[in-house]
Amino acid sequence: MSDLSKRTLSLERTFDAPLDLVWKAWTNPIHIAKWWGPKGMETTIIEHDFKVGGKWKYSMQMPDGGVFIAEGMYSEIIEKQKIVTSADFKPMTEGVTLVIEFEADGEKTKFNFSVIHATEEYCLQQEKMGFYNGWASTFERLNEFLIGG
């Protein structure tokens, strides 16, 4: 297995919202459906069993009418600190691990999102496919949701 840092893509943000609210946005399926996915996508929650070993599955409708499935299984949950899950975003991305970390910063929340890929080559391919733009758009939607946009 190659060097973890060469197989990981990460984004950091600080949300102008308290940790409790950011945590709920990530863990409550009613909230997730309102912001998950890049701008223009509509997300339907098919399954959301938020516990270690629990599965999640979301259907994402693209503006052009296409649909793709995002799904995974939770492997680690530390209340209001960390979520680790496997993830497949078929057909674009498969076999990755998401590591989502939260840290209170007064009334704001520091947020670190990492995606670990099986190989350095796959990581590079995902970066070229638009990893940063896609997830930045998703987190912009999350930010708008958090501030009541």
KAZIGI-V383557 format. One record per residue. N is the residue number from 0. RES is the residue in one small letter. SS is DSSP state (hx for helix, st for strand, lp for the rest). PHI is phi in degrees with one decimal (999 if undefined). D_LAST is the distance of its C-alpha to the last C-alpha in whole Angstrom. Layout:
n/res/ss/phi/d_last
N/RES/SS/PHI/D_LAST
N/RES/SS/PHI/D_LAST
//
This chain:
n/res/ss/phi/d_last
0/m/lp/999/43
1/s/lp/-78.9/41
2/d/lp/-53.7/40
3/l/hx/-55.3/36
4/s/hx/-63.6/35
5/k/hx/-85.7/36
6/r/hx/-112.0/34
7/t/st/-121.3/31
8/l/st/-112.4/28
9/s/st/-135.7/25
10/l/st/-130.5/22
11/e/st/-121.1/21
12/r/st/-146.0/18
13/t/st/-120.5/17
14/f/st/-91.9/13
15/d/lp/-84.7/13
16/a/lp/-153.5/13
17/p/lp/-66.9/16
18/l/hx/-52.1/18
19/d/hx/-53.7/18
20/l/hx/-68.8/14
21/v/hx/-64.0/14
22/w/hx/-60.3/18
23/k/hx/-61.9/16
24/a/hx/-61.5/14
25/w/hx/-86.0/17
26/t/hx/-116.5/19
27/n/lp/-100.6/18
28/p/hx/-59.8/18
29/i/hx/-64.0/16
30/h/hx/-73.0/13
31/i/hx/-54.4/15
32/a/hx/-61.0/15
33/k/hx/-86.2/11
34/w/hx/-134.8/11
35/w/lp/-67.0/14
36/g/lp/103.3/16
37/p/lp/-61.1/15
38/k/lp/-50.5/13
39/g/lp/93.1/15
40/m/lp/-95.7/16
41/e/st/-114.2/16
42/t/st/-112.0/17
43/t/st/-114.4/20
44/i/st/-84.4/21
45/i/st/-91.3/25
46/e/st/-147.8/26
47/h/st/-155.4/24
48/d/lp/-110.8/27
49/f/lp/-79.0/26
50/k/lp/-159.9/29
51/v/lp/-60.0/32
52/g/lp/89.2/33
53/g/lp/-78.7/30
54/k/st/-106.4/29
55/w/st/-130.4/26
56/k/st/-153.0/25
57/y/st/-124.4/22
58/s/st/-100.4/23
59/m/st/-117.4/21
60/q/st/-93.4/21
61/m/lp/-85.5/21
62/p/lp/-56.5/20
63/d/lp/-81.9/24
64/g/lp/96.4/25
65/g/lp/-69.1/26
66/v/st/-128.9/25
67/f/st/-137.0/26
68/i/st/-106.9/26
69/a/st/-113.7/25
70/e/st/-154.9/27
71/g/st/-176.4/28
72/m/st/-136.0/30
73/y/st/-73.3/29
74/s/st/-113.1/32
75/e/st/-153.4/31
76/i/st/-137.7/28
77/i/st/-117.7/28
78/e/lp/-44.1/26
79/k/lp/59.4/23
80/q/lp/-131.0/25
81/k/st/-155.3/25
82/i/st/-130.9/25
83/v/st/-123.7/28
84/t/st/-147.5/28
85/s/st/-72.7/30
86/a/st/-156.5/28
87/d/st/-127.5/29
88/f/st/-119.7/26
89/k/st/-74.3/29
90/p/lp/-99.1/30
91/m/lp/-85.0/29
92/t/st/-138.7/29
93/e/st/-138.4/31
94/g/st/70.7/33
95/v/st/-106.8/31
96/t/st/-118.4/30
97/l/st/-98.3/26
98/v/st/-122.5/26
99/i/st/-115.4/23
100/e/st/-121.1/23
101/f/st/-125.4/21
102/e/st/-146.6/23
103/a/st/-65.8/22
104/d/st/-138.5/22
105/g/lp/64.6/22
106/e/lp/-90.1/18
107/k/st/-109.6/17
108/t/st/-133.1/18
109/k/st/-80.6/20
110/f/st/-138.7/19
111/n/st/-127.5/22
112/f/st/-121.3/22
113/s/st/-124.9/25
114/v/st/-121.8/27
115/i/st/-100.6/31
116/h/lp/-104.1/33
117/a/lp/-66.1/36
118/t/lp/-137.6/38
119/e/hx/-62.3/37
120/e/hx/-63.2/38
121/y/hx/-65.9/35
122/c/hx/-60.0/33
123/l/hx/-63.3/34
124/q/hx/-60.9/33
125/q/hx/-65.1/30
126/e/hx/-62.7/29
127/k/hx/-66.6/30
128/m/lp/-72.9/28
129/g/lp/113.6/25
130/f/hx/-47.7/24
131/y/hx/-66.0/22
132/n/hx/-65.7/20
133/g/hx/-62.6/19
134/w/hx/-71.9/18
135/a/hx/-61.6/17
136/s/hx/-64.0/14
137/t/hx/-61.7/14
138/f/hx/-74.1/13
139/e/hx/-68.1/11
140/r/hx/-62.8/9
141/l/hx/-61.0/9
142/n/hx/-59.9/8
143/e/hx/-62.0/5
144/f/hx/-61.6/5
145/l/hx/-65.0/7
146/i/lp/-91.6/6
147/g/lp/84.5/4
148/g/lp/-74.7/0
//
